[in-house]
Amino acid sequence: MSTLEIKLEIFDKLKNIEDLSLLERIIDLLKNAETSEVYQFEQYELDMLKESEEDIKYGRVISQEDLDKEDLEWLSK
């Protein structure tokens, strides 16, 4: 679908909505889309991401299942 086709479809659906709560949520969503900015990471966040990528690269990871088991063992102490 083209941008124009999508806009027209949205408009067609909007004009039939009578639910005030839904319309308010839609307008909030649209307002947020207009003002959304690209998040700028702090240096410490970039460092943490780089460290995480290295952990993955070198296999320093744990499965969710194993982590859950460790949590249960820790909680039972």
Buried (B, 14 or more C-beta within 10 A) or exposed (E): EEEEEEEEEEEEEEEEEEEEEEEEEBEEEEEEEEEEEEEEEEEEEEEEEEEEEEEEEEEEEEEEEEEEEEEEEEEEE
